């Protein structure tokens, strides 16, 4: 009787395990699906963020009030150029202030107005005769202003996000080219080039040595 009871207990244990077998299979598949979902989400998070879109280029314009003041000085080229440079410098200063606060859109707008004023100054100076001392003085004044503006544009570009920095780099290159144009106009008629040497210098012939009197 004891042996039979022991066998029945084993049969009951097997039946108990068989009854829970479907539940174990369901739990296994649920866990497997959960692991697959977690892996997919992790792979999606590991992907690099997309490249930021490029911001629109700053609009080149001269404020109506500034244009009116500039046009009132048409009879005085020196005063007109000084006023244009002062307006451009003020816009560049405001662009630096906006950049320091992280308002890059406002800074880009100020850079666009700076660009328009410098472009206007170069176009105005191109209407004068190049071989005039007054014209060279005007170009020299503009060159000094652009020389000071270059490092300011570079410093501002380095702390500006890429989508806005590309346009600052464009204005930076424009200011550099404008300075080169001013230098060429200022020094174009003052630099004297050395004439090229067309003939080679002849080497002196060696002096003949006198014959010795002791020769046989």
C-alpha positions, 0 to 999 in steps of 0.5 A: 500500500505504501508503494502505491501511494508513493506512485500516486503522489508522483503522478499528481506532481507530474499532472500539476506540472503539466497543468502549468506548462501552457502558462510557462510558455505564454510567460516566455513568449511575453518576456521575449516580445518585451525584450525585442521591443526594448531592443528596438527602442534602444536602437532608435535612441542610439541613432544620431540626431538629424543635421540641423536645417540651414537658417534663411540668409539674412535680408540685406536692407538699409533702414529707411531713417538711416538711408534718409540721413545718408542721402542728405550728405551726398554733397559731402563724401567724407561725411557720408562715408563716416555716417555709413560706417557708423551705422554699420558699426552700430548694427554689428554691435547689436548683433554681438549683443543678440549673440551673447543672449542667444538670440541668433535670429535677431543677430542674423538680421543685424548682420544683414543690415551691416552687410547692406551698409558696407556694400552701399559704401563700396558702391558709392566709392566706386563712382569716384576717380581712383587717381585722386588723393581724396578718393584714396583717403576715403578708401583708407578710412573704409579699410581701417573700419573693415580691419576692425570689424573682421575679428568681431565677425569671426568671434561672433561666428565661433559661438553661433550655431552652424545654421546661422554661422554659415551666413556670418562667414559669408559676410566675413568673407565679403568684408575681407574682400572689401578691405582688399578692394580698398587697399588696392585702390589706396595703394594702386597708384603709389606702389612703384615696381622695380624694372625687371632685369633683361640682361644678365650681368657679364662675369669679368674675365680673369686677369692674365698672370704675368709670365715669370722671367725665370722661364727657360 
